[in-house]
Amino acid sequence: MVMVSVQQSPMVRSEEDLGPPWLRPLLGTSFFVPCPAHPDLSKNECNLFCLGCNAAAGALCSYCVPAHRDHHVVQIRRSSYHNVIRVSEVGKLIDIAHVQTYVINSAKIVFLNGRPQARPGKGVTNTCEICCRSLPDSFRFCSLGCKLGGMQWDPTLTFAIRPKRSQDSGGEGYGSDDDSFSPRKQLRRAGFELGRFDRGVRWSDDEGSKSNTRPMTPTTPPISRCRPSRRKGIPHRAPFYG
């Protein structure tokens, strides 16, 4: 009897799950350095990145943007000497689930790369699975780079945005906008007709046409007439007794 050993091949991840082609170049680019293409100009700090050119263009400054007019350019910001990007810019392009978000200047941001923490604080129960940064219990990673590293052993992680499932209408047209038998519309209709009755307009039950009736006007409340206060006369000096 011959024993044959079967080795399980590692699961092949799709390129879509691993993220778009610009993600790794974005995480490895150095930002906030003088632009080599415009060294003599002021405010030439490189804080932009072109998603269409990937790593070919590298970090860009504001003077480089006209050459990428037809491309998708994102802005990189800094927080505590680390590169961050706004969720409003990157959240529509990749799935940032399980990555902790922060609010800086009234805007949600995520960090690009990990921020290793040598010694977690006291009472910390959850840390980043890559760099051991202390995190709230609802997150697994502190940055996009740490999530990318966690995808090596966790097949459930992905950067691909999955389409949201639409709510089931329940079949046979129930629950649609044109459904006249929905409870919400019945309540609205009942409230509308009740308001009609309050204003003295009656709807006939047979034909559905309205007929004018005498309006139900509330009785006029009696006018309360307050007795005017008696005006004081001219003060007289008290008689002097000597």
Sequence and secondary structure as in RCSB ss.txt:
>XXXX:A:sequence
MVMVSVQQSPMVRSEEDLGPPWLRPLLGTSFFVPCPAHPDLSKNECNLFCLGCNAAAGALCSYCVPAHRDHHVVQ
IRRSSYHNVIRVSEVGKLIDIAHVQTYVINSAKIVFLNGRPQARPGKGVTNTCEICCRSLPDSFRFCSLGCKLGG
MQWDPTLTFAIRPKRSQDSGGEGYGSDDDSFSPRKQLRRAGFELGRFDRGVRWSDDEGSKSNTRPMTPTTPPISR
CRPSRRKGIPHRAPFYG
>XXXX:A:secstr
              TTTT  TTHHHHHH   SSB TT TTSSS B  EEETTTTTTT EE GGGGGGGTTS EEE
 EEETTEEEEEHHHHTTTS  TTB  EEETTEEEEESS    SS  TT   B TTT  B  TT SBSBHHHHHHH
TTT TT   S          STTTTSTT TT HHHHHHHHHHHHHHHHTTEEE TTT  EEE             
                 
